[in-house]
Amino acid sequence: MLGASLNKIFDYFQCRWQSSWNYSLWALLIFPLSPLLGAVTIGFVSLITWLKQSRKINRRPLNWGFAFLSVLLFISAGFAQDKTAAFLGLFNLLPFFLLFAAHSALIQTFAQLRQMAWILVIGSIPVVIIGLGQLFFGWSLKLEILWIVLNWTIAPGGNPPGRIASIFLHANTFAAYLAIIFILGLGLWLENYQQLRVKGKQSFPSHLPLLFLTVTVITNFIALIFTNSRNGWAIAIFACLAYALYQGWRILVGAVAAMVSSVLLAAFAPSPIAQFFRQVVPPFFWARLNDDMYPDRPVALMRKTQWEFAWSLAQEHPWTGWGLRSFSGLYKAQMQIPLGHPHNLFLMLSAETGFPSTFLFCALLAWILITGVQLLRKSKYLINTEDRLIFFSYLLAFVGWFLLNTVDVTLFDFRLNTLSWLILAAICGVVHRCNQQDRLAFHQN
């Protein structure tokens, strides 16, 4: 009876939405504005994919690695001082391992990568508009519909004040979201620009996607600047340099390097040199980089202090850690200042789950990146020329996410956490499909 009922549900949604993937795209479109509806939809798609492709999912070695990591995390939670908090902390990781495994089986083609990138870029538009209205027009809102189905809290002037946050809880979180969207949007822009150059002069409608992406990428970049997030700025500059190097645009690389050098010299050079560059570089940038904008911050709020404390915790309990979600309470007891996390995901995991779990987690991430880079290097015969750039964009988004988590923790924002695991799943799904095709071609020859 249960199997028959599930089959009817599958048939209904396939008829209604054509495929689980289309259903997932609709979820991603609404996800920034309504995380609950998006999460329920993505979770349902993951469940359907698991039930339909369980054999394929269970055969993949990478999924075995995440299964073993889940066991280590359970063991760590069992040894935690606050076991309740530690087991609750598992919900920031274990469900996303399942989401990753399901969507790495669901996402198989470069067309899907492109569709997902477009949906994410389009979905960012209302979020950015709300943020700019918040910062420049003092928009404020406290909206709740059916508890958490739609829950928007928009503080006038941003959070912290003067820093755009939109419907995210903090400007740094919004900056991390914008950085990932900016990377994918810039990749789509470059792809469309190249296509128009190859085809030559076209009718006006053929230029509309490029015009739309131009406006969207610029707007996202402006919003990213006003988050006043040094991490977000660094990732955006890194992405521009990476794309310029990938495209072989040496003049652009030189221009970006010159601008970055000017800002760094204005912020950190000896006084005579710094004063010279400060005549050109606005204080908004150099004063934020060297903390002149926020002087006399408590030592306990410095990242160096947080990292040193997290490392000391990891050394005290190197095998199982102190338990997930333990850092905040331990840091407050020591420093008398509340702090949610140590602004480094990998140090946090080392302190809270131990070195073995953290090492395995990093090894699995490295596996994903290495296999992706290997595929890109072999792309002359495995990937069509027109598909190389979109795949490079996803690898770049992955690297951007990794770098963000060396100076912050995106784990605790549900939208960012989901987005990062979907990007990883997309890379793995395409790599697995291409490697299968390569092995099949080899055997046929």
ROMARMAR-457234 format. One record per residue (C-alpha): x negated, y, z negated. Coordinates in nm, 2 decimals. Each point is the difference from the previous one (the first is absolute). Layout:
+--------+--------+--------+
|      u |      v |      w |
+--------+--------+--------+
|      X |      Y |      Z |
...
+--------+--------+--------+
This chain:
+--------+--------+--------+
|      u |      v |      w |
+--------+--------+--------+
|   0.00 |   0.00 |   0.00 |
|  -0.28 |   0.24 |  -0.09 |
|  -0.19 |  -0.07 |   0.32 |
|   0.32 |   0.05 |   0.21 |
|   0.07 |   0.33 |  -0.17 |
|  -0.36 |   0.13 |   0.05 |
|   0.02 |  -0.10 |   0.37 |
|   0.32 |   0.21 |   0.04 |
|  -0.18 |   0.29 |  -0.17 |
|  -0.30 |  -0.03 |   0.23 |
|   0.23 |  -0.02 |   0.31 |
|   0.19 |   0.31 |  -0.11 |
|  -0.31 |   0.21 |  -0.04 |
|  -0.16 |  -0.12 |   0.31 |
|   0.31 |   0.09 |   0.20 |
|   0.03 |   0.33 |  -0.18 |
|  -0.36 |   0.12 |   0.01 |
|  -0.15 |  -0.23 |   0.27 |
|  -0.28 |  -0.11 |  -0.22 |
|  -0.14 |   0.02 |  -0.35 |
|  -0.27 |   0.23 |   0.12 |
|   0.26 |   0.26 |   0.12 |
|   0.17 |  -0.02 |  -0.33 |
|  -0.34 |   0.06 |  -0.17 |
|  -0.06 |   0.31 |   0.21 |
|   0.33 |   0.15 |  -0.11 |
|  -0.11 |  -0.06 |  -0.36 |
|  -0.33 |   0.17 |   0.06 |
|   0.18 |   0.30 |   0.15 |
|   0.21 |   0.06 |  -0.31 |
|  -0.26 |  -0.12 |  -0.25 |
|  -0.16 |   0.34 |  -0.09 |
|   0.34 |   0.15 |  -0.08 |
|   0.16 |  -0.30 |  -0.17 |
|  -0.26 |  -0.25 |  -0.13 |
|   0.26 |  -0.23 |  -0.15 |
|   0.20 |  -0.05 |   0.33 |
|  -0.33 |  -0.04 |   0.19 |
|  -0.14 |  -0.25 |  -0.25 |
|   0.32 |  -0.21 |  -0.01 |
|  -0.01 |  -0.01 |   0.38 |
|  -0.37 |  -0.08 |   0.03 |
|   0.04 |  -0.26 |  -0.28 |
|   0.29 |  -0.16 |   0.19 |
|  -0.20 |  -0.01 |   0.32 |
|  -0.29 |  -0.16 |  -0.19 |
|   0.23 |  -0.27 |  -0.14 |
|   0.14 |  -0.08 |   0.34 |
|  -0.35 |  -0.02 |   0.15 |
|  -0.12 |  -0.22 |  -0.29 |
|   0.30 |  -0.24 |   0.05 |
|  -0.05 |  -0.01 |   0.38 |
|  -0.38 |  -0.02 |   0.02 |
|  -0.10 |  -0.15 |  -0.33 |
|  -0.22 |  -0.26 |   0.17 |
|  -0.20 |   0.26 |   0.19 |
|  -0.03 |   0.22 |  -0.31 |
|  -0.12 |  -0.29 |  -0.22 |
|  -0.27 |  -0.11 |   0.24 |
|  -0.19 |   0.33 |   0.00 |
|  -0.31 |  -0.01 |  -0.21 |
|   0.03 |   0.37 |  -0.09 |
|   0.34 |  -0.06 |  -0.16 |
|  -0.17 |  -0.28 |  -0.21 |
|  -0.24 |   0.26 |  -0.12 |
|   0.28 |   0.23 |  -0.12 |
|   0.18 |  -0.30 |  -0.16 |
|  -0.32 |  -0.08 |  -0.20 |
|  -0.03 |   0.37 |  -0.09 |
|   0.36 |  -0.01 |  -0.13 |
|  -0.10 |  -0.29 |  -0.23 |
|  -0.30 |   0.20 |  -0.13 |
|   0.23 |   0.30 |  -0.07 |
|   0.24 |  -0.22 |  -0.19 |
|  -0.29 |  -0.13 |  -0.21 |
|  -0.12 |   0.35 |  -0.06 |
|   0.35 |   0.11 |  -0.12 |
|   0.01 |  -0.30 |  -0.23 |
|  -0.31 |   0.12 |  -0.18 |
|   0.11 |   0.37 |  -0.02 |
|   0.04 |   0.17 |  -0.33 |
|   0.34 |   0.14 |   0.12 |
|   0.13 |  -0.30 |   0.20 |
|   0.34 |   0.17 |   0.08 |
|  -0.17 |   0.30 |   0.17 |
|  -0.25 |  -0.23 |   0.18 |
|   0.27 |  -0.23 |   0.14 |
|   0.21 |   0.31 |   0.11 |
|  -0.32 |   0.13 |   0.17 |
|   0.00 |  -0.31 |   0.22 |
|   0.30 |   0.15 |   0.18 |
|  -0.24 |   0.26 |   0.16 |
|  -0.19 |  -0.29 |   0.16 |
|   0.17 |  -0.34 |   0.04 |
|   0.32 |   0.11 |   0.20 |
|  -0.23 |   0.18 |   0.24 |
|  -0.21 |  -0.31 |   0.05 |
|   0.32 |  -0.17 |   0.12 |
|   0.09 |   0.30 |   0.21 |
|  -0.34 |  -0.01 |   0.16 |
|   0.02 |  -0.37 |   0.08 |
|   0.34 |   0.03 |   0.15 |
|  -0.07 |   0.30 |   0.22 |
|  -0.34 |  -0.13 |   0.12 |
|   0.21 |  -0.28 |   0.15 |
|   0.27 |   0.24 |   0.13 |
|  -0.24 |   0.26 |   0.16 |
|  -0.18 |  -0.16 |   0.29 |
|  -0.04 |   0.25 |   0.29 |
|  -0.15 |   0.34 |   0.07 |
|   0.34 |   0.12 |   0.10 |
|   0.12 |  -0.06 |  -0.35 |
|  -0.30 |   0.20 |  -0.14 |
|   0.10 |   0.29 |   0.23 |
|   0.37 |  -0.02 |  -0.10 |
|  -0.09 |   0.00 |  -0.37 |
|  -0.23 |   0.30 |   0.04 |
|   0.27 |   0.20 |   0.18 |
|   0.26 |  -0.08 |  -0.26 |
|  -0.24 |   0.10 |  -0.28 |
|  -0.08 |   0.33 |   0.17 |
|   0.36 |   0.08 |   0.07 |
|   0.10 |  -0.09 |  -0.36 |
|  -0.26 |   0.25 |  -0.13 |
|   0.17 |   0.30 |   0.16 |
|   0.28 |   0.06 |  -0.26 |
|  -0.24 |  -0.07 |  -0.28 |
|  -0.24 |   0.27 |   0.13 |
|   0.28 |   0.25 |   0.06 |
|   0.12 |  -0.04 |  -0.36 |
|  -0.36 |   0.04 |  -0.13 |
|  -0.06 |   0.32 |   0.20 |
|   0.34 |   0.14 |  -0.12 |
|  -0.10 |  -0.09 |  -0.35 |
|  -0.33 |   0.19 |   0.02 |
|   0.09 |   0.31 |   0.21 |
|   0.37 |   0.05 |  -0.07 |
|   0.03 |  -0.13 |  -0.36 |
|   0.24 |  -0.29 |   0.09 |
|   0.09 |  -0.21 |  -0.30 |
|   0.24 |  -0.29 |  -0.04 |
|   0.10 |  -0.27 |  -0.24 |
|   0.20 |  -0.25 |   0.19 |
|   0.11 |  -0.35 |  -0.11 |
|   0.24 |  -0.22 |   0.18 |
|   0.10 |  -0.33 |  -0.16 |
|  -0.30 |   0.01 |  -0.24 |
|  -0.30 |  -0.06 |   0.23 |
|   0.16 |  -0.06 |   0.34 |
|  -0.09 |   0.36 |   0.08 |
|  -0.21 |   0.18 |  -0.27 |
|  -0.17 |   0.32 |   0.10 |
|  -0.18 |   0.23 |  -0.25 |
|  -0.14 |   0.31 |   0.18 |
|  -0.18 |   0.25 |  -0.23 |
|   0.00 |   0.36 |   0.12 |
|  -0.36 |   0.10 |   0.09 |
|  -0.13 |  -0.36 |   0.00 |
|  -0.14 |  -0.24 |  -0.26 |
|  -0.24 |   0.10 |  -0.14 |
|   0.11 |   0.36 |   0.07 |
|  -0.14 |   0.14 |   0.32 |
|  -0.06 |  -0.34 |   0.15 |
|   0.25 |  -0.15 |   0.24 |
|   0.15 |  -0.33 |  -0.11 |
|   0.33 |  -0.03 |   0.18 |
|   0.21 |  -0.29 |  -0.13 |
|  -0.31 |  -0.18 |  -0.14 |
|  -0.08 |   0.03 |  -0.37 |
|  -0.34 |   0.17 |   0.05 |
|  -0.19 |   0.19 |   0.26 |
|  -0.28 |  -0.27 |   0.01 |
|   0.25 |  -0.27 |   0.07 |
|   0.15 |   0.21 |   0.28 |
|  -0.35 |   0.06 |   0.14 |
|  -0.07 |  -0.37 |   0.01 |
|   0.32 |  -0.06 |   0.20 |
|  -0.07 |   0.29 |   0.24 |
|  -0.36 |  -0.12 |   0.06 |
|   0.12 |  -0.34 |   0.11 |
|   0.27 |   0.15 |   0.22 |
|  -0.24 |   0.25 |   0.14 |
|  -0.24 |  -0.28 |   0.11 |
|   0.27 |  -0.20 |   0.17 |
|   0.16 |   0.31 |   0.16 |
|  -0.34 |   0.12 |   0.13 |
|  -0.06 |  -0.34 |   0.15 |
|   0.34 |   0.01 |   0.18 |
|  -0.08 |   0.36 |   0.12 |
|  -0.34 |  -0.11 |   0.15 |
|   0.17 |  -0.30 |   0.16 |
|   0.26 |   0.21 |   0.17 |
|  -0.25 |   0.26 |   0.10 |
|  -0.22 |  -0.26 |   0.17 |
|   0.30 |  -0.15 |   0.18 |
|   0.10 |   0.34 |   0.14 |
|  -0.35 |   0.07 |   0.11 |
|  -0.02 |  -0.33 |   0.19 |
|   0.33 |   0.05 |   0.17 |
|  -0.06 |   0.36 |   0.09 |
|   0.28 |   0.26 |   0.03 |
|   0.33 |  -0.13 |  -0.11 |
|   0.35 |   0.13 |  -0.04 |
|   0.08 |   0.20 |  -0.32 |
|   0.19 |  -0.29 |  -0.18 |
|  -0.32 |  -0.21 |   0.02 |
|  -0.18 |   0.27 |  -0.21 |
|   0.27 |   0.01 |  -0.27 |
|  -0.16 |  -0.28 |  -0.22 |
|  -0.34 |   0.18 |   0.01 |
|   0.17 |   0.33 |  -0.09 |
|   0.19 |  -0.16 |  -0.28 |
|  -0.32 |  -0.17 |  -0.14 |
|  -0.19 |   0.33 |   0.04 |
|   0.25 |   0.19 |  -0.22 |
|   0.03 |  -0.29 |  -0.25 |
|  -0.37 |  -0.06 |  -0.04 |
|  -0.07 |   0.37 |  -0.05 |
|   0.28 |   0.04 |  -0.25 |
|  -0.11 |  -0.30 |  -0.19 |
|  -0.36 |   0.13 |  -0.01 |
|   0.13 |   0.34 |  -0.13 |
|   0.20 |  -0.17 |  -0.27 |
|  -0.31 |  -0.21 |  -0.09 |
|  -0.20 |   0.32 |  -0.04 |
|   0.25 |   0.15 |  -0.24 |
|   0.01 |  -0.32 |  -0.22 |
|  -0.34 |   0.15 |  -0.11 |
|  -0.13 |  -0.36 |  -0.03 |
|  -0.37 |  -0.04 |   0.06 |
|   0.05 |  -0.37 |   0.06 |
|   0.26 |   0.07 |   0.27 |
|  -0.22 |   0.26 |   0.17 |
|  -0.30 |  -0.24 |   0.00 |
|   0.20 |  -0.28 |   0.15 |
|   0.15 |   0.22 |   0.27 |
|  -0.35 |   0.14 |   0.10 |
|  -0.14 |  -0.36 |  -0.01 |
|   0.28 |  -0.11 |   0.24 |
|  -0.06 |   0.29 |   0.24 |
|  -0.37 |  -0.09 |   0.01 |
|   0.07 |  -0.37 |   0.04 |
|   0.23 |   0.07 |   0.30 |
|  -0.24 |   0.24 |   0.15 |
|  -0.29 |  -0.25 |  -0.02 |
|   0.23 |  -0.28 |   0.13 |
|   0.09 |   0.22 |   0.30 |
|  -0.35 |   0.11 |   0.05 |
|   0.09 |   0.37 |  -0.05 |
|  -0.34 |   0.13 |  -0.12 |
|   0.09 |   0.36 |   0.02 |
|   0.30 |  -0.05 |  -0.23 |
|  -0.22 |  -0.21 |  -0.24 |
|  -0.25 |   0.29 |  -0.02 |
|   0.28 |   0.26 |  -0.05 |
|   0.16 |  -0.20 |  -0.29 |
|  -0.34 |  -0.06 |  -0.16 |
|  -0.08 |   0.37 |   0.02 |
|   0.33 |   0.10 |  -0.17 |
|  -0.04 |  -0.27 |  -0.27 |
|  -0.36 |   0.11 |  -0.06 |
|   0.10 |   0.36 |  -0.03 |
|   0.27 |  -0.08 |  -0.26 |
|  -0.24 |  -0.22 |  -0.20 |
|  -0.27 |   0.27 |   0.00 |
|   0.25 |   0.26 |  -0.12 |
|   0.09 |  -0.23 |  -0.28 |
|  -0.32 |  -0.16 |  -0.12 |
|  -0.31 |   0.19 |   0.15 |
|  -0.22 |   0.23 |  -0.21 |
|   0.16 |   0.33 |  -0.06 |
|  -0.16 |   0.21 |   0.28 |
|   0.09 |  -0.26 |   0.26 |
|   0.34 |  -0.07 |  -0.14 |
|   0.09 |   0.37 |  -0.01 |
|  -0.09 |   0.03 |   0.37 |
|   0.24 |  -0.28 |   0.10 |
|   0.27 |   0.12 |  -0.24 |
|   0.04 |   0.30 |   0.22 |
|   0.13 |  -0.23 |   0.27 |
|   0.16 |  -0.30 |  -0.19 |
|   0.32 |   0.09 |  -0.19 |
|  -0.02 |  -0.06 |  -0.38 |
|   0.30 |  -0.23 |   0.03 |
|  -0.24 |  -0.27 |   0.13 |
|  -0.34 |   0.06 |  -0.17 |
|   0.15 |   0.09 |  -0.34 |
|   0.21 |  -0.32 |   0.00 |
|  -0.30 |  -0.22 |   0.09 |
|  -0.23 |   0.13 |  -0.28 |
|   0.28 |   0.04 |  -0.26 |
|  -0.03 |   0.38 |  -0.02 |
|   0.37 |   0.01 |   0.07 |
|   0.07 |  -0.21 |  -0.32 |
|  -0.27 |   0.10 |  -0.25 |
|  -0.03 |  -0.14 |  -0.35 |
|   0.17 |  -0.32 |   0.07 |
|  -0.03 |  -0.25 |  -0.30 |
|  -0.28 |  -0.25 |   0.04 |
|   0.25 |  -0.28 |  -0.04 |
|   0.18 |   0.10 |   0.32 |
|  -0.33 |  -0.02 |   0.20 |
|  -0.01 |  -0.30 |   0.23 |
|  -0.36 |  -0.08 |  -0.11 |
|   0.13 |  -0.04 |  -0.36 |
|   0.28 |  -0.22 |   0.10 |
|  -0.22 |  -0.22 |   0.22 |
|  -0.25 |  -0.05 |  -0.28 |
|   0.27 |  -0.09 |  -0.25 |
|   0.15 |  -0.25 |   0.25 |
|  -0.34 |  -0.16 |   0.06 |
|  -0.06 |  -0.03 |  -0.37 |
|   0.33 |  -0.18 |  -0.04 |
|  -0.08 |  -0.24 |   0.28 |
|  -0.33 |  -0.08 |  -0.16 |
|   0.16 |  -0.08 |  -0.33 |
|   0.25 |  -0.25 |   0.15 |
|  -0.16 |  -0.10 |   0.33 |
|   0.19 |  -0.32 |   0.07 |
|   0.37 |   0.08 |  -0.06 |
|   0.00 |   0.37 |  -0.06 |
|   0.23 |   0.18 |  -0.25 |
|   0.32 |  -0.06 |   0.19 |
|   0.17 |   0.19 |   0.27 |
|   0.14 |   0.35 |  -0.11 |
|  -0.23 |   0.00 |  -0.30 |
|  -0.24 |   0.28 |   0.11 |
|   0.24 |   0.29 |  -0.08 |
|   0.05 |  -0.10 |  -0.36 |
|  -0.36 |  -0.08 |  -0.06 |
|  -0.11 |   0.33 |   0.15 |
|   0.25 |   0.20 |  -0.20 |
|  -0.12 |  -0.16 |  -0.32 |
|  -0.36 |   0.08 |   0.08 |
|   0.03 |   0.35 |   0.16 |
|   0.33 |   0.12 |  -0.14 |
|   0.12 |   0.09 |   0.35 |
|   0.27 |  -0.19 |   0.19 |
|  -0.12 |  -0.13 |   0.33 |
|   0.17 |  -0.25 |   0.23 |
|  -0.30 |  -0.16 |   0.17 |
|  -0.38 |   0.05 |   0.04 |
|   0.02 |   0.14 |   0.36 |
|  -0.17 |  -0.30 |   0.15 |
|   0.20 |  -0.31 |   0.08 |
|  -0.30 |  -0.24 |  -0.01 |
|  -0.13 |   0.12 |  -0.33 |
|   0.36 |  -0.02 |  -0.14 |
|   0.04 |  -0.36 |   0.12 |
|  -0.34 |  -0.09 |  -0.15 |
|   0.10 |   0.15 |  -0.34 |
|   0.35 |  -0.14 |   0.00 |
|  -0.03 |  -0.34 |   0.18 |
|  -0.37 |  -0.08 |  -0.02 |
|  -0.28 |  -0.04 |   0.25 |
|   0.10 |  -0.33 |   0.16 |
|   0.34 |   0.13 |   0.10 |
|  -0.14 |   0.33 |   0.12 |
|  -0.27 |  -0.17 |   0.20 |
|   0.25 |  -0.23 |   0.17 |
|   0.23 |   0.29 |   0.08 |
|  -0.29 |   0.19 |   0.16 |
|  -0.11 |  -0.31 |   0.19 |
|   0.34 |  -0.04 |   0.15 |
|   0.01 |   0.36 |   0.10 |
|  -0.35 |  -0.03 |   0.15 |
|   0.12 |  -0.31 |   0.20 |
|   0.28 |   0.20 |   0.15 |
|  -0.22 |   0.29 |   0.10 |
|  -0.28 |  -0.22 |   0.14 |
|   0.24 |  -0.22 |   0.21 |
|   0.16 |   0.32 |   0.13 |
|  -0.34 |   0.16 |   0.10 |
|  -0.10 |  -0.33 |   0.16 |
|   0.31 |   0.00 |   0.21 |
|  -0.06 |   0.36 |   0.10 |
|  -0.36 |  -0.09 |   0.11 |
|   0.13 |  -0.29 |   0.21 |
|   0.28 |   0.21 |   0.14 |
|  -0.13 |   0.00 |   0.35 |
|   0.16 |  -0.33 |   0.06 |
|   0.25 |  -0.03 |  -0.29 |
|   0.15 |   0.34 |   0.00 |
|   0.12 |   0.21 |   0.29 |
|  -0.17 |   0.33 |   0.03 |
|   0.32 |   0.19 |  -0.07 |
|   0.05 |  -0.19 |  -0.33 |
|  -0.35 |   0.06 |  -0.15 |
|   0.08 |   0.35 |  -0.13 |
|   0.31 |  -0.10 |  -0.20 |
|  -0.18 |  -0.29 |  -0.16 |
|  -0.29 |   0.23 |  -0.08 |
|   0.25 |   0.24 |  -0.17 |
|   0.12 |  -0.28 |  -0.23 |
|  -0.35 |  -0.10 |  -0.09 |
|  -0.07 |   0.37 |  -0.07 |
|   0.31 |   0.03 |  -0.21 |
|  -0.11 |  -0.30 |  -0.20 |
|  -0.35 |   0.15 |  -0.06 |
|   0.17 |   0.33 |  -0.10 |
|   0.22 |  -0.18 |  -0.25 |
|  -0.31 |  -0.18 |  -0.14 |
|  -0.19 |   0.33 |  -0.04 |
|   0.30 |   0.17 |  -0.16 |
|   0.01 |  -0.28 |  -0.26 |
|  -0.37 |   0.06 |  -0.10 |
|   0.11 |   0.34 |  -0.13 |
|   0.36 |  -0.06 |  -0.08 |
|   0.25 |  -0.28 |  -0.05 |
|   0.29 |  -0.03 |   0.25 |
|   0.13 |  -0.32 |  -0.16 |
|   0.26 |   0.17 |  -0.22 |
|   0.19 |   0.18 |   0.27 |
|   0.24 |  -0.25 |   0.15 |
|   0.01 |   0.16 |   0.35 |
|  -0.38 |   0.02 |   0.03 |
|  -0.05 |  -0.35 |  -0.13 |
|   0.25 |  -0.14 |   0.25 |
|  -0.15 |   0.20 |   0.28 |
|  -0.35 |  -0.12 |  -0.07 |
|   0.09 |  -0.37 |  -0.01 |
|   0.20 |   0.04 |   0.33 |
|  -0.31 |   0.15 |   0.16 |
|  -0.21 |  -0.30 |  -0.12 |
|   0.27 |  -0.24 |   0.12 |
|   0.01 |   0.16 |   0.34 |
|  -0.38 |  -0.03 |   0.04 |
|   0.00 |  -0.37 |  -0.11 |
|   0.30 |  -0.09 |   0.21 |
|  -0.15 |   0.13 |   0.32 |
|  -0.35 |  -0.14 |  -0.08 |
|   0.15 |  -0.35 |  -0.06 |
|   0.21 |   0.01 |   0.32 |
|  -0.30 |   0.11 |   0.21 |
|  -0.23 |  -0.26 |  -0.15 |
|   0.26 |  -0.27 |   0.08 |
|   0.02 |   0.12 |   0.36 |
|  -0.38 |  -0.01 |   0.01 |
|  -0.02 |  -0.35 |  -0.13 |
|   0.27 |  -0.11 |   0.24 |
|  -0.18 |   0.15 |   0.30 |
|  -0.33 |  -0.17 |  -0.11 |
|   0.16 |  -0.34 |  -0.02 |
|   0.17 |   0.05 |   0.34 |
|  -0.33 |   0.08 |   0.16 |
+--------+--------+--------+
